[in-house]
Amino acid sequence: MKEITVNDVPKIGMGATVLGTGGGGAPHSTTLIAQQAIKENGPVHLIDVSELNDEDLVVPIGGIGAPTVGEEKIEGKDDYIRPVEMVQKVMHQKVQAVIPIEVGGGNSLIPIAAAAKLHVPVVDADGMGRAFPEIQMQTYFLAGYNPNMIALSDALGNESLVFPKDGTWGEKISRNITTTLGGSASFSDNIFPGKVVKKVGIQGTLSLAWKIGDILLNPMKEKNALDDIAHQLHGLKLFSGKVMEVNRRVADGFTKGKAIIAGLNQYEDQQAELFFQNELLIAKVDGNYVATTPDLIACLDEDTNYPITTSTIKFGNRINVVAFKADDKWRTDRGIEVAGPRYFGYDVDYIPVEQRIMEEG
């Protein structure tokens, strides 16, 4: 068990934004909310899944919607615990721990704020190992578990409980509700006992985010911070250049778009294209696929190596585009079916990023 203090929150948020593959929500407001919650209630205990009892009620908590909306439509400091309170009321059971739905950007900090306010630990795991656009894209769904309920709430006090047939219907219904609520909401889903979390959760993801953030926010960091991150995540550099164009829109409850990058240095006279739906899904260089979902793609500022999200990337940014291997659960046939490039409409088969880079030379 570790303790998360006020000073640790920015590190976790920074590292989780790298793992968020451009999505998960920018961590600025959630950093402040989590820090304030810890100031008022004390440090949060970060526990390993092995510390859960089999029958413990573990409630995932996070945000749903388009990140560009979420950054303007900021939730109140107490709004993030309302889905958990709804779950407790319906199940007539007290939550024993909260857990991130995804280890992505601000969505990694919402559970920390909730844990502080509810005086429960946060579990060092999540259901994605990154951020994904759709809520059924979790390891629970891969393992055959469907959400027993989904609780949604917004800053105006609206609340909704959904009892979907399966994860796919849960996504469709929750996305429509979120759109009606203005494009973003707080929510809980995949509410299972500790024994299920132990079985299917991707473990150690908050600790991993913490390590990455520690590298990036260390005032003594060297120029090789990018190498340190790549080593920590088994990452590969795909491209380096200047952002020349960004086409971005909010549609169907998502932030969708494309960024075009002109190559610099060793990539001069080359062009990269990044395609996103909340998260970065596809990277191409000169028309050739170099990385696809479910592997992680991230844009890092050339000077600071800080991550740049799909809602903030803009003309003139000088960036390094990097990719990391997805958790092995996503590299199965089932994982590729649920979150591979063809699911999102791209006419290309999934090939592991390290294999693509080798083939491209």
C-alpha positions as CSV (number, residue, x, y, z in Angstrom):
1,M,0.0,0.0,0.0
2,K,1.2,3.5,-0.9
3,E,0.0,6.9,0.1
4,I,-1.0,9.5,-2.5
5,T,-0.4,13.0,-1.3
6,V,-1.1,16.4,-2.7
7,N,2.3,16.6,-4.4
8,D,1.9,13.2,-6.0
9,V,-1.3,14.1,-7.9
10,P,0.3,16.1,-10.7
11,K,2.8,13.3,-11.4
12,I,0.0,10.7,-11.7
13,G,-2.0,13.0,-13.9
14,M,1.0,13.8,-16.2
15,G,1.9,10.1,-16.6
16,A,-1.7,9.1,-17.1
17,T,-2.0,11.7,-19.9
18,V,0.9,9.9,-21.7
19,L,-1.0,6.6,-21.3
20,G,-4.2,8.3,-22.3
21,T,-3.1,8.3,-26.0
22,G,-4.4,11.8,-26.5
23,G,-7.7,11.3,-24.6
24,G,-8.9,10.6,-21.1
25,G,-9.5,14.3,-20.5
26,A,-6.8,16.9,-19.8
27,P,-5.8,16.7,-16.2
28,H,-5.8,20.4,-15.3
29,S,-9.1,20.8,-13.5
30,T,-9.1,17.2,-12.1
31,T,-5.6,17.8,-10.6
32,L,-7.0,20.7,-8.6
33,I,-10.1,18.8,-7.6
34,A,-8.1,15.8,-6.4
35,Q,-5.6,18.0,-4.5
36,Q,-8.3,19.8,-2.8
37,A,-10.0,16.6,-1.8
38,I,-6.7,15.3,-0.3
39,K,-6.2,18.6,1.6
40,E,-9.6,18.3,3.1
41,N,-9.6,14.6,3.8
42,G,-6.0,13.4,4.0
43,P,-3.8,11.2,1.8
44,V,-5.4,8.4,-0.3
45,H,-4.3,4.8,0.0
46,L,-3.3,3.2,-3.2
47,I,-3.7,-0.6,-2.9
48,D,-2.7,-3.5,-5.0
49,V,-5.5,-5.8,-6.2
50,S,-4.1,-8.5,-3.9
51,E,-5.2,-6.4,-1.0
52,L,-8.8,-6.6,-2.0
53,N,-11.2,-9.1,-0.4
54,D,-13.1,-11.3,-2.9
55,E,-16.4,-9.8,-1.8
56,D,-15.4,-6.2,-1.6
57,L,-17.6,-3.8,-3.6
58,V,-15.2,-2.1,-6.1
59,V,-16.7,0.8,-8.0
60,P,-15.1,2.3,-11.1
61,I,-15.5,6.0,-11.5
62,G,-14.6,8.5,-14.3
63,G,-15.9,10.8,-17.0
64,I,-17.6,10.1,-20.2
65,G,-18.0,12.3,-23.3
66,A,-16.0,14.5,-25.7
67,P,-12.8,15.8,-24.0
68,T,-13.2,19.2,-25.7
69,V,-16.6,19.6,-24.0
70,G,-15.3,18.3,-20.7
71,E,-12.6,20.9,-20.6
72,E,-15.1,23.7,-20.9
73,K,-18.0,22.1,-18.9
74,I,-16.1,21.5,-15.7
75,E,-17.8,19.3,-13.1
76,G,-18.1,20.6,-9.5
77,K,-15.7,19.4,-6.8
78,D,-18.3,16.9,-5.4
79,D,-19.9,15.8,-8.6
80,Y,-17.5,12.9,-9.1
81,I,-18.8,10.9,-6.1
82,R,-22.4,11.0,-7.1
83,P,-22.4,8.0,-9.3
84,V,-20.7,6.0,-6.5
85,E,-23.4,7.2,-4.1
86,M,-26.1,6.1,-6.6
87,V,-24.5,2.6,-6.8
88,Q,-24.4,2.3,-3.0
89,K,-28.0,3.3,-2.7
90,V,-29.2,0.8,-5.3
91,M,-27.0,-2.1,-4.1
92,H,-27.6,-1.4,-0.4
93,Q,-23.9,-2.0,0.1
94,K,-21.0,0.3,1.0
95,V,-18.2,0.7,-1.4
96,Q,-14.9,-0.7,-0.1
97,A,-12.7,0.7,-2.9
98,V,-12.8,2.8,-6.1
99,I,-10.9,2.1,-9.3
100,P,-10.2,4.1,-12.5
101,I,-12.3,3.1,-15.5
102,E,-9.2,4.0,-17.6
103,V,-5.7,5.2,-16.7
104,G,-6.0,8.2,-19.0
105,G,-5.4,11.9,-18.2
106,G,-8.0,13.3,-15.9
107,N,-9.8,10.0,-15.7
108,S,-7.0,8.7,-13.6
109,L,-7.5,11.5,-11.0
110,I,-11.3,11.4,-10.6
111,P,-11.0,8.1,-8.6
112,I,-8.4,9.7,-6.3
113,A,-10.7,12.6,-5.6
114,A,-13.6,10.2,-5.0
115,A,-11.4,8.0,-2.7
116,A,-10.4,10.9,-0.6
117,K,-14.0,12.1,-0.1
118,L,-15.4,8.6,0.5
119,H,-12.5,7.6,2.8
120,V,-11.8,4.5,0.8
121,P,-8.7,3.3,-1.0
122,V,-8.1,3.5,-4.8
123,V,-7.1,0.3,-6.6
124,D,-3.8,0.3,-8.6
125,A,-5.4,-1.1,-11.7
126,D,-8.0,-0.2,-14.4
127,G,-10.0,-1.8,-17.2
128,M,-8.1,-0.5,-20.2
129,G,-4.4,0.0,-19.5
130,R,-4.8,3.2,-21.5
131,A,-7.8,5.3,-22.6
132,F,-10.3,4.1,-25.2
133,P,-13.2,6.1,-26.8
134,E,-16.0,3.7,-26.0
135,I,-16.9,2.4,-22.5
136,Q,-17.4,-1.3,-23.5
137,M,-13.7,-1.3,-24.5
138,Q,-12.6,-2.8,-21.1
139,T,-11.0,-6.0,-20.1
140,Y,-14.2,-6.9,-18.2
141,F,-16.0,-7.0,-21.6
142,L,-13.2,-9.1,-23.1
143,A,-13.5,-11.6,-20.4
144,G,-17.3,-11.9,-20.9
145,Y,-18.5,-9.7,-18.1
146,N,-21.3,-7.2,-18.9
147,P,-22.1,-4.1,-16.8
148,N,-24.7,-4.9,-14.2
149,M,-25.6,-1.2,-14.1
150,I,-24.3,2.2,-15.3
151,A,-24.8,5.3,-13.1
152,L,-24.5,8.7,-14.8
153,S,-24.7,12.2,-13.3
154,D,-24.0,15.8,-14.3
155,A,-23.2,19.1,-12.6
156,L,-26.9,20.2,-12.8
157,G,-28.0,17.4,-10.6
158,N,-29.4,15.1,-13.3
159,E,-29.0,11.4,-12.5
160,S,-29.6,8.3,-14.6
161,L,-29.3,4.6,-13.9
162,V,-29.0,2.2,-16.9
163,F,-29.3,-1.5,-16.8
164,P,-28.0,-2.5,-20.2
165,K,-28.3,-5.9,-21.9
166,D,-24.5,-5.9,-22.5
167,G,-21.5,-3.6,-22.9
168,T,-22.3,-2.6,-26.4
169,W,-25.8,-1.5,-25.5
170,G,-24.3,0.2,-22.4
171,E,-22.1,2.3,-24.6
172,K,-25.0,3.3,-27.0
173,I,-27.4,4.3,-24.2
174,S,-24.8,6.0,-22.0
175,R,-23.5,8.0,-25.0
176,N,-26.9,9.2,-25.9
177,I,-27.7,10.2,-22.3
178,T,-24.3,12.0,-22.1
179,T,-25.0,13.9,-25.3
180,T,-28.4,15.0,-23.9
181,L,-26.6,16.2,-20.7
182,G,-24.4,18.5,-22.8
183,G,-21.6,16.2,-24.0
184,S,-19.9,15.2,-20.7
185,A,-20.9,13.4,-17.5
186,S,-19.6,11.5,-14.5
187,F,-20.2,7.8,-14.5
188,S,-19.6,4.4,-13.0
189,D,-19.9,1.0,-14.7
190,N,-18.6,-2.6,-14.4
191,I,-19.3,-2.7,-10.7
192,F,-18.0,-6.0,-9.6
193,P,-16.6,-7.6,-6.4
194,G,-12.9,-7.8,-5.7
195,K,-12.5,-11.3,-7.1
196,V,-13.5,-10.1,-10.6
197,V,-11.2,-7.1,-10.4
198,K,-8.3,-9.5,-9.4
199,K,-9.1,-11.7,-12.4
200,V,-9.5,-9.2,-15.3
201,G,-8.1,-5.8,-14.2
202,I,-4.9,-4.5,-15.8
203,Q,-2.7,-4.2,-12.7
204,G,-0.2,-1.5,-11.6
205,T,-1.4,1.2,-14.0
206,L,-1.6,4.0,-11.6
207,S,1.9,3.2,-10.3
208,L,3.1,3.2,-13.9
209,A,1.5,6.6,-14.5
210,W,3.2,7.8,-11.3
211,K,6.6,6.6,-12.5
212,I,6.2,8.3,-15.9
213,G,5.1,11.6,-14.3
214,D,8.0,11.4,-11.9
215,I,10.3,11.3,-14.9
216,L,8.6,14.2,-16.7
217,L,8.2,16.5,-13.6
218,N,11.6,15.9,-12.1
219,P,13.3,19.3,-12.1
220,M,16.6,17.5,-12.6
221,K,15.4,15.6,-15.6
222,E,17.9,15.2,-18.4
223,K,17.4,15.6,-22.1
224,N,17.0,11.8,-22.3
225,A,13.6,11.9,-20.6
226,L,12.0,10.6,-23.8
227,D,14.4,7.7,-23.8
228,D,13.5,7.0,-20.1
229,I,9.8,7.0,-20.9
230,A,10.3,4.8,-24.0
231,H,12.3,2.3,-21.8
232,Q,9.6,2.3,-19.1
233,L,6.8,1.6,-21.7
234,H,8.8,-0.4,-24.3
235,G,8.1,2.5,-26.6
236,L,9.1,3.4,-30.2
237,K,9.5,6.8,-31.8
238,L,7.4,7.1,-34.9
239,F,8.0,10.6,-36.1
240,S,9.1,14.1,-35.2
241,G,7.8,17.3,-36.8
242,K,5.7,20.5,-36.7
243,V,1.9,20.4,-36.7
244,M,0.7,22.0,-39.9
245,E,-3.1,21.4,-39.7
246,V,-5.7,20.1,-37.3
247,N,-9.3,19.3,-38.3
248,R,-11.3,18.7,-35.1
249,R,-15.0,18.5,-34.4
250,V,-17.4,17.2,-31.8
251,A,-19.7,14.5,-33.3
252,D,-21.7,11.6,-31.9
253,G,-20.5,12.4,-28.4
254,F,-16.8,12.2,-29.3
255,T,-14.0,14.6,-30.3
256,K,-13.1,13.4,-33.8
257,G,-10.4,14.6,-36.2
258,K,-7.1,14.4,-37.9
259,A,-3.7,16.2,-37.5
260,I,-1.1,16.6,-40.2
261,I,2.6,16.9,-39.2
262,A,5.5,18.0,-41.4
263,G,8.7,16.2,-40.7
264,L,11.7,17.8,-39.2
265,N,15.3,16.6,-38.7
266,Q,15.7,13.0,-39.8
267,Y,12.0,13.1,-41.0
268,E,12.4,16.1,-43.2
269,D,10.4,15.9,-46.5
270,Q,8.1,13.3,-44.8
271,Q,4.5,13.8,-43.6
272,A,2.6,12.1,-40.8
273,E,-1.1,11.9,-40.3
274,L,-2.8,11.2,-36.9
275,F,-6.4,10.1,-36.8
276,F,-8.4,10.4,-33.5
277,Q,-11.7,9.7,-31.8
278,N,-11.1,11.2,-28.4
279,E,-7.9,9.0,-28.4
280,L,-5.3,8.7,-31.1
281,L,-6.2,5.6,-33.1
282,I,-4.1,5.6,-36.2
283,A,-0.6,7.0,-37.2
284,K,0.6,7.1,-40.8
285,V,3.8,8.3,-42.3
286,D,3.8,9.1,-46.0
287,G,0.6,7.1,-46.4
288,N,1.9,4.0,-44.7
289,Y,0.4,2.8,-41.4
290,V,3.0,2.8,-38.6
291,A,0.8,2.3,-35.6
292,T,-2.8,1.4,-34.9
293,T,-5.2,0.9,-32.0
294,P,-5.1,-1.0,-29.6
295,D,-1.4,0.0,-29.3
296,L,-0.9,3.3,-27.7
297,I,0.0,6.4,-29.7
298,A,1.1,9.6,-28.0
299,C,2.2,13.1,-29.0
300,L,4.9,14.6,-26.7
301,D,6.2,18.2,-26.8
302,E,9.6,18.3,-28.5
303,D,11.1,20.5,-25.7
304,T,9.4,19.3,-22.5
305,N,8.2,15.8,-23.5
306,Y,4.9,16.7,-21.9
307,P,1.9,14.9,-23.5
308,I,-0.3,16.9,-25.9
309,T,-4.0,15.8,-26.0
310,T,-6.2,15.6,-29.1
311,S,-8.3,18.5,-27.8
312,T,-5.3,20.8,-27.4
313,I,-3.0,19.9,-30.3
314,K,-2.7,22.9,-32.6
315,F,-0.8,24.4,-35.5
316,G,2.8,25.1,-34.7
317,N,3.3,22.4,-32.0
318,R,6.6,20.7,-32.4
319,I,6.1,17.2,-31.3
320,N,7.5,13.7,-31.1
321,V,5.0,11.0,-32.0
322,V,5.7,7.8,-30.1
323,A,3.9,4.4,-29.7
324,F,3.8,1.8,-27.0
325,K,2.7,-1.8,-26.9
326,A,-0.8,-2.4,-25.6
327,D,-1.4,-4.8,-22.8
328,D,-1.4,-8.4,-24.0
329,K,-5.1,-8.7,-23.3
330,W,-5.7,-6.2,-26.2
331,R,-3.5,-8.2,-28.6
332,T,-5.8,-11.2,-28.5
333,D,-8.3,-11.9,-31.3
334,R,-11.0,-10.7,-29.0
335,G,-9.2,-7.5,-28.0
336,I,-8.5,-6.7,-31.7
337,E,-12.2,-7.4,-32.5
338,V,-13.4,-5.0,-29.8
339,A,-10.8,-2.2,-30.2
340,G,-8.8,-2.8,-33.3
341,P,-8.6,-0.5,-36.4
342,R,-11.4,-2.2,-38.3
343,Y,-13.9,-1.6,-35.4
344,F,-13.4,2.1,-36.0
345,G,-13.9,1.8,-39.8
346,Y,-10.2,1.8,-40.9
347,D,-9.6,-0.7,-43.7
348,V,-6.4,-2.2,-42.2
349,D,-5.5,-5.2,-40.1
350,Y,-3.9,-4.8,-36.7
351,I,-0.2,-5.5,-36.7
352,P,1.8,-5.0,-33.5
353,V,3.6,-1.6,-33.7
354,E,7.1,-3.2,-33.2
355,Q,6.4,-5.4,-36.2
356,R,5.2,-2.5,-38.3
357,I,8.3,-0.5,-37.5
358,M,10.5,-3.4,-38.4
359,E,8.7,-3.9,-41.7
360,E,9.0,-0.1,-42.5
361,G,12.7,-0.2,-41.7
